[in-house]
């Protein structure tokens, strides 16, 4: 299967570090960006094939709670931001993060 790479887009450095430490023990490489522009620049540089999943800091559409929205870089189709399965609500445990991510990549 090889190493998978996930990008985290979140302006909170603590959150970036937390996710990095959670995932890197599980053979998942983590790249971070503090905002969408940084994320786009990075994807542009790596030619997007290298990033398997992007987690973007956002809020749940249903109840305005903080969450991550997961995006496959290869999906150029319309994103369904109402699909709650694509959201990981914060705060989360290491186990919740791992099962969410492994489900997606």
C-alpha positions, 0 to 999 in steps of 0.5 A: 500500500505504501505511505499515505499522505494527509494534509491538515489545513488548520490555523491552530498550530496545536491542532496540527501538532496533535494530528501529526503525532497521532498519525505519524506513528501509524505510517501516515505522513502529515503535511500542514498548512495554516490556510487554504492558500498555503494548502493550494500552493503545496498541492500545486508543488507536489502535483496533488498525486502525493496527497491522499486526503485533505482535512480542512478546519471548518464547522459542522453545517448542522450544529456549528461545532468545530470539525474537519471536513475531508476532501479527496484531492482527486475529486474534482466533482462538486463537494457535498458539504452536507454529507456528515460522514465526511466530517470529523467533529472536534475534539476527537480521540486518536482512535476516532481520528485514525478510523476516520482517516483510514476509512477515507484513504 
